[in-house]
Amino acid sequence: MGAVAAFWVLSTITVGSALAVALVRDLVRAVVALVGSFLGVAGLFVLLSADFLAVAQVLIYAGAISVLMVFVIALTPRGARDNSETAMRWPALALAGAMTGLMTTVALVAHWGPQVKEGLTETAAAIGEALLSRYVLPFEVASVVLLAAMLGAIVLVREE
Amino acid sequence: MSVGLEHFLVVGAALFGIGLLLSLSKRNIIGVLMGIELMFNGANVTLVAFSRFLEAAEALAGQVLVVFSITVAAAEAAVALALAMAFYRRRQTVDVDRADVLRW
C-alpha cells in the first residue's frame, strides 16, 4: 500500500517537474525544476529496488550535471536566459505527443509475460562484482570514453 | 491495486516525450540539453523497470546497462556544455537557430 502511494507521489513529482522545465520562462528556474525531476527519478529507482542507481542518480544527475548547467548559464549573459520556443513548437509538440502515445499504447497492450514479485536487495555489491568480472571490457571502454570527453571539453573551451 | 511494470513504463514514456518536446522546440541551446537529459532519464526508468519485473538470465544486466548509460550521459553533458560555451564565444548567442554556417 505504501509502495503504491509512493509511486503516485514520485511519478507526479517527476513528470510535473519535467513539464515545469518545458513551461517555465527563466532558464535558472528550469534547471531547478530539472533537479526536481532527477530526484523524482532517483525515488522511482529506490521503489524499483535499485539502491545503487538511486545514489548514482542523485550524485551524477542532480549533483554534477545540473551544477554544470548552472555554470554555463552563469557564464553566458543575463539576456541569454530566455527559455522560449522556436517556430517549430507545434510540429515538435505533435511529434512528441505521437511518440508518447505510441510508447504508452505499446506498454499497456503488450503481453510482458510473468512478472517477478519480489525485488533484489543490496545491489551495490553485486553490480560491483558484475562490473569487474563479466562486464570488465565495457567498464574499461567507459573509462576511456570519460577521459576522451574530459579532454574534448577542455580543448573546446580553452582560450587561445 | 498494486504497481506493476506498465506503470513505470508509462512514466518513462512521459519523461521521454517531454524531453523530446524540449529538445526539438527550445530556442536556447541549454534548454535543448535539458531535453536530452530528460530523454536519458526516461530510458533509464524503462530499463530499470524491465530489470526489476521481468525474469532474465542475469538479474542485474539491466541495472549494469543503466550504470553505463549514466556514465555516457555524464560525458555527453560535459562535451555538450563545452560546445555551448564555444558556440557562445564564436557567435555571441545561445540561440540554436543562429548555428547556420552549414545550412544550405
Boltz contact constraints between the chains, C-beta under 6 A:
constraints:
  - contact:
      token1: [A, 4]
      token2: [B, 3]
      max_distance: 6.0
  - contact:
      token1: [A, 7]
      token2: [B, 3]
      max_distance: 6.0
  - contact:
      token1: [A, 11]
      token2: [B, 11]
      max_distance: 6.0
  - contact:
      token1: [A, 15]
      token2: [B, 14]
      max_distance: 6.0
  - contact:
      token1: [A, 18]
      token2: [B, 15]
      max_distance: 6.0
  - contact:
      token1: [A, 18]
      token2: [B, 18]
      max_distance: 6.0
  - contact:
      token1: [A, 18]
      token2: [B, 38]
      max_distance: 6.0
  - contact:
      token1: [A, 21]
      token2: [B, 34]
      max_distance: 6.0
  - contact:
      token1: [A, 22]
      token2: [B, 22]
      max_distance: 6.0
  - contact:
      token1: [A, 34]
      token2: [B, 34]
      max_distance: 6.0
  - contact:
      token1: [A, 41]
      token2: [B, 41]
      max_distance: 6.0
  - contact:
      token1: [A, 44]
      token2: [B, 45]
      max_distance: 6.0
  - contact:
      token1: [A, 45]
      token2: [B, 48]
      max_distance: 6.0
  - contact:
      token1: [A, 48]
      token2: [B, 48]
      max_distance: 6.0
  - contact:
      token1: [A, 48]
      token2: [B, 52]
      max_distance: 6.0
  - contact:
      token1: [A, 50]
      token2: [B, 48]
      max_distance: 6.0
  - contact:
      token1: [A, 50]
      token2: [B, 63]
      max_distance: 6.0
  - contact:
      token1: [A, 53]
      token2: [B, 63]
      max_distance: 6.0
  - contact:
      token1: [A, 53]
      token2: [B, 66]
      max_distance: 6.0
  - contact:
      token1: [A, 56]
      token2: [B, 70]
      max_distance: 6.0
  - contact:
      token1: [A, 60]
      token2: [B, 70]
      max_distance: 6.0
  - contact:
      token1: [A, 60]
      token2: [B, 74]
      max_distance: 6.0
  - contact:
      token1: [A, 65]
      token2: [B, 77]
      max_distance: 6.0
  - contact:
      token1: [A, 68]
      token2: [B, 77]
      max_distance: 6.0
  - contact:
      token1: [A, 68]
      token2: [B, 81]
      max_distance: 6.0
  - contact:
      token1: [A, 72]
      token2: [B, 81]
      max_distance: 6.0
  - contact:
      token1: [A, 72]
      token2: [B, 84]
      max_distance: 6.0
  - contact:
      token1: [A, 76]
      token2: [B, 88]
      max_distance: 6.0
  - contact:
      token1: [A, 76]
      token2: [B, 94]
      max_distance: 6.0
  - contact:
      token1: [A, 80]
      token2: [B, 94]
      max_distance: 6.0
  - contact:
      token1: [A, 83]
      token2: [B, 28]
      max_distance: 6.0
  - contact:
      token1: [A, 83]
      token2: [B, 31]
      max_distance: 6.0
  - contact:
      token1: [A, 84]
      token2: [B, 27]
      max_distance: 6.0
  - contact:
      token1: [A, 85]
      token2: [B, 25]
      max_distance: 6.0
  - contact:
      token1: [A, 86]
      token2: [B, 27]
      max_distance: 6.0
  - contact:
      token1: [A, 86]
      token2: [B, 97]
      max_distance: 6.0
  - contact:
      token1: [A, 88]
      token2: [B, 25]
      max_distance: 6.0
  - contact:
      token1: [A, 89]
      token2: [B, 25]
      max_distance: 6.0
  - contact:
      token1: [A, 92]
      token2: [B, 21]
      max_distance: 6.0
  - contact:
      token1: [A, 92]
      token2: [B, 24]
      max_distance: 6.0
  - contact:
      token1: [A, 92]
      token2: [B, 25]
      max_distance: 6.0
  - contact:
      token1: [A, 93]
      token2: [B, 21]
      max_distance: 6.0
  - contact:
      token1: [A, 96]
      token2: [B, 17]
      max_distance: 6.0
  - contact:
      token1: [A, 96]
      token2: [B, 20]
      max_distance: 6.0
  - contact:
      token1: [A, 96]
      token2: [B, 21]
      max_distance: 6.0
  - contact:
      token1: [A, 99]
      token2: [B, 17]
      max_distance: 6.0
  - contact:
      token1: [A, 99]
      token2: [B, 20]
      max_distance: 6.0
  - contact:
      token1: [A, 100]
      token2: [B, 13]
      max_distance: 6.0
  - contact:
      token1: [A, 100]
      token2: [B, 17]
      max_distance: 6.0
  - contact:
      token1: [A, 103]
      token2: [B, 13]
      max_distance: 6.0
  - contact:
      token1: [A, 104]
      token2: [B, 10]
      max_distance: 6.0
  - contact:
      token1: [A, 104]
      token2: [B, 13]
      max_distance: 6.0
  - contact:
      token1: [A, 107]
      token2: [B, 6]
      max_distance: 6.0
  - contact:
      token1: [A, 107]
      token2: [B, 9]
      max_distance: 6.0
  - contact:
      token1: [A, 107]
      token2: [B, 10]
      max_distance: 6.0
  - contact:
      token1: [A, 108]
      token2: [B, 6]
      max_distance: 6.0
  - contact:
      token1: [A, 112]
      token2: [B, 5]
      max_distance: 6.0
  - contact:
      token1: [A, 115]
      token2: [B, 5]
      max_distance: 6.0
  - contact:
      token1: [A, 115]
      token2: [B, 53]
      max_distance: 6.0
  - contact:
      token1: [A, 116]
      token2: [B, 53]
      max_distance: 6.0
  - contact:
      token1: [A, 116]
      token2: [B, 55]
      max_distance: 6.0
  - contact:
      token1: [A, 119]
      token2: [B, 52]
      max_distance: 6.0
  - contact:
      token1: [A, 126]
      token2: [B, 60]
      max_distance: 6.0
  - contact:
      token1: [A, 127]
      token2: [B, 60]
      max_distance: 6.0
  - contact:
      token1: [A, 130]
      token2: [B, 60]
      max_distance: 6.0
  - contact:
      token1: [A, 130]
      token2: [B, 64]
      max_distance: 6.0
  - contact:
      token1: [A, 135]
      token2: [B, 64]
      max_distance: 6.0
  - contact:
      token1: [A, 142]
      token2: [B, 68]
      max_distance: 6.0
  - contact:
      token1: [A, 142]
      token2: [B, 71]
      max_distance: 6.0
  - contact:
      token1: [A, 145]
      token2: [B, 75]
      max_distance: 6.0
  - contact:
      token1: [A, 146]
      token2: [B, 75]
      max_distance: 6.0
  - contact:
      token1: [A, 149]
      token2: [B, 75]
      max_distance: 6.0
  - contact:
      token1: [A, 149]
      token2: [B, 78]
      max_distance: 6.0
  - contact:
      token1: [A, 149]
      token2: [B, 79]
      max_distance: 6.0
  - contact:
      token1: [A, 152]
      token2: [B, 79]
      max_distance: 6.0
  - contact:
      token1: [A, 153]
      token2: [B, 78]
      max_distance: 6.0
  - contact:
      token1: [A, 153]
      token2: [B, 79]
      max_distance: 6.0
  - contact:
      token1: [A, 153]
      token2: [B, 82]
      max_distance: 6.0
  - contact:
      token1: [A, 156]
      token2: [B, 82]
      max_distance: 6.0
  - contact:
      token1: [A, 156]
      token2: [B, 86]
      max_distance: 6.0
  - contact:
      token1: [A, 157]
      token2: [B, 82]
      max_distance: 6.0
  - contact:
      token1: [A, 157]
      token2: [B, 85]
      max_distance: 6.0
